[in-house]
Amino acid sequence: MTLTKLTDVAMAAKPLPQEVQDGLDTVILWAQIIGGSLATLGLMILFIGLFFAHRNGRGEEFMSKAGWWLTGAIGLGLSGILATLFVS
């Protein structure tokens, strides 16, 4: 098979039935809601930790936690974008 025939096969993908697409949209919505809730909860816990770190003079622990939260938030944000790319 030549390369053009392989790309023709890849371009002739059929769309999903509407029921399946609606189900996938629901799964994506739930994943975004759960991820956003976890990010918000993590941010609230982070700020509570900031209060106690400031009170006790331990700023390096807070910056470590803030870095982990930021990494997780970026990961959740990218996963939502990547999911829509692969599903659409």
N, C-alpha and C positions, 0 to 999 in steps of 0.2 A: 504494500500500500504506500502510496506517496503521501507526502505531508499535507497536500491540499485536500485529499480525501479524508484524512483524519480530522482536519479542522472543519470540514463540511459536516461531519458526523457530530462534532462537538457543538456546532452552531445550530443544529437542528433539534435542540432539546425542547421537549414538550412542557408546557406549563402544568403546574399541579392543579388538581381539582379544587374548586372553591372551598369545599369543606375542610380539606387538608390545609389549605393556605390560611383559613380562619383559625384553625387549631394551632398552627405554628405562630401566628400573630399573637394569640392568647398566651402561649408559652413565653414568647419574647417579652410581652408586656409584664407578665408575672416576674420574670427574671430581672427586668429593669426596676420593678417596684421593690423586690427583695434586696437587690443590690443597692439601690438608693437609700433604703431604710437602714441597711447595715452600715453604709458610709456615714449617714447622719448619726446613728448611734455611736459609731467609732469616734466621730468628731466630738460628740458630747463627752464621751469618756476621756478623750484627749484633753479637752479643756478643764475637766475636773482634775485630771492629773497635773495640768499646768498650774492650777491654783495651789495644790499641795506642794509641787516642786518649788514654786516661787516662795511659798511660806517656809520651806525647809532649806532653801538655797541649793537645790540640785537641778541645775538647768541642763546638764548634759544628758540626763535620762529623758527629759522631755524632748530634746531635739532628736534623739534616737526614735522615740515613739512617733514623733511628727513625720519623720522620714518614712517609717513603715506605713503610716496612714496614707501619706501622699502616694507611695508606691501602689498601695492597694486601690486607692481611688483612681489612679491612672489605669491600672489593670482592669477595673470594672468598667471604666469609660470606654476603653479600647475593645473590651469583649462585646459590648453592645454594638459598637460599630462593625466589628468583624462578623458578628452573628447576622446582621442585616445584609452584609455583603454576600455571605454564603447562602443565606436562605432566599434572598430575592432573586 
